[in-house]
Amino acid sequence: MQAYNPSFARVYNSFWTGFAAQVGPGIREFYERPRGLDADRSLLDVGCGTGQLVLYFLEHDYDVTGIDLSEPMLVYARENAAEYVESGQATFVQDDASDFSLDDSFGLVVSTYDALNHLESLAALERCFRCVYRVLEDGGCFVFDLNTREGLRRWNTTKVQETDEALILTSGIYDERGGRAWTRISGFMRTEGGLYERFEQTAFNTAFDLAAVRDALLACGWATVHFAAIHDLSEPLLEPEREARVFIVALK
Ligand SMILES: C[S@@+](CC[C@H](N)C(=O)[O-])C[C@H]1O[C@@H](n2cnc3c(N)ncnc32)[C@H](O)[C@@H]1O
């Protein structure tokens, strides 16, 4: 279980916001192109964090539900999407990606920026697949990303970021035998009062065998599964294990 803590949620909400802008248009275009005006604009974001990707879809008239294990992350998500929460277009629920159920169903389910690498095992990922399958409409689409083993090996490094707002130290280590990358992110971030608050978050990314991931999705019932890069989600990657990050596209 890896719910991000309150002090790190604040840092995440300021410094890890760009990924949604990179991936949102590609996912939406892939989903809507074959469906046209008939596309069911209901979205579930699993591990939605501070809601950056959710916001992109809200701005494109989707009804959105976001779930995340971390209540502190959801506090920012609700704040970032306040007008949509108020109008009922956005709902955020604290829940576990590998053990949730919802009354609503969705045309599109997404999970991005390593959220599912945070699950501890293939068994947990399979449970997540079953939860998603249950809430996805027939003909619906599940798009998620994973850091690959190749990508996680590159996390064996230390990085320092320094701005007027914050000092951020990221230390990573990849445990080849355990198939898991550990990252510790710590530092200080300026508060509204001008003082600096310390933060620290340790999280792991599990390296999943991609063939096993595909088999698990197919066993769960998905009609088709392929690996792709974000610049063209419709083009299957022939050697996904060679990439640092892959998108997995599963159609029901
Ligand atoms: C790297 S962040 C990605 C957040 C968001 N998807 C984005 O694109 O910014 C990973 C998120 O997964 C959440 N998380 C970790 N384990 C989870 C679980 N078992 N169930 C739901 N969320 C989880 C964390 O709290 C965190 O918000």
The ligand as an SDF file (V2000), in Angstrom:
LIG
                    3D

 27 29  0  0  0  0  0  0  0  0999 V2000
    2.9070    8.8460   -9.5520 C   0  0  0  0  0  0  0  0  0  0  0  0
    1.2900    9.1490   -8.9280 S   0  0  0  0  0  0  0  0  0  0  0  0
    0.3230    9.3290  -10.4210 C   0  0  0  0  0  0  0  0  0  0  0  0
   -0.8850   10.1950  -10.1870 C   0  0  0  0  0  0  0  0  0  0  0  0
   -1.6860   10.5610  -11.4340 C   0  0  0  0  0  0  0  0  0  0  0  0
   -2.1510    9.3890  -12.1400 N   0  0  0  0  0  0  0  0  0  0  0  0
   -0.9100   11.4800  -12.3760 C   0  0  0  0  0  0  0  0  0  0  0  0
   -0.8690   11.2060  -13.5850 O   0  0  0  0  0  0  0  0  0  0  0  0
   -0.3730   12.5050  -11.9070 O   0  0  0  0  0  0  0  0  0  0  0  0
    0.7490    7.5700   -8.3260 C   0  0  0  0  0  0  0  0  0  0  0  0
   -0.5650    7.6550   -7.5580 C   0  0  0  0  0  0  0  0  0  0  0  0
   -0.9970    6.3210   -7.2780 O   0  0  0  0  0  0  0  0  0  0  0  0
   -1.5940    6.3300   -5.9930 C   0  0  0  0  0  0  0  0  0  0  0  0
   -1.6410    4.9380   -5.5100 N   0  0  0  0  0  0  0  0  0  0  0  0
   -0.6230    4.1660   -5.0880 C   0  0  0  0  0  0  0  0  0  0  0  0
   -1.0700    2.9390   -4.7650 N   0  0  0  0  0  0  0  0  0  0  0  0
   -2.4040    2.9420   -5.0180 C   0  0  0  0  0  0  0  0  0  0  0  0
   -3.4410    1.9790   -4.8740 C   0  0  0  0  0  0  0  0  0  0  0  0
   -3.1900    0.7400   -4.4120 N   0  0  0  0  0  0  0  0  0  0  0  0
   -4.7050    2.3240   -5.2060 N   0  0  0  0  0  0  0  0  0  0  0  0
   -4.9830    3.5820   -5.6730 C   0  0  0  0  0  0  0  0  0  0  0  0
   -4.0460    4.5430   -5.8200 N   0  0  0  0  0  0  0  0  0  0  0  0
   -2.7800    4.2210   -5.4890 C   0  0  0  0  0  0  0  0  0  0  0  0
   -0.7350    7.2780   -5.1650 C   0  0  0  0  0  0  0  0  0  0  0  0
   -1.3980    7.7410   -4.0050 O   0  0  0  0  0  0  0  0  0  0  0  0
   -0.4900    8.3720   -6.2170 C   0  0  0  0  0  0  0  0  0  0  0  0
   -1.4830    9.3620   -6.1560 O   0  0  0  0  0  0  0  0  0  0  0  0
  1  2  1  0
  2  3  1  0
  2 10  1  0
  3  4  1  0
  4  5  1  0
  5  6  1  0
  5  7  1  0
  7  8  2  0
  7  9  1  0
 10 11  1  0
 11 12  1  0
 11 26  1  0
 12 13  1  0
 13 14  1  0
 13 24  1  0
 14 15  1  0
 14 23  1  0
 15 16  2  0
 16 17  1  0
 17 18  1  0
 17 23  2  0
 18 19  1  0
 18 20  2  0
 20 21  1  0
 21 22  2  0
 22 23  1  0
 24 25  1  0
 24 26  1  0
 26 27  1  0
M  CHG  2   2   1   9  -1
M  END
$$$$
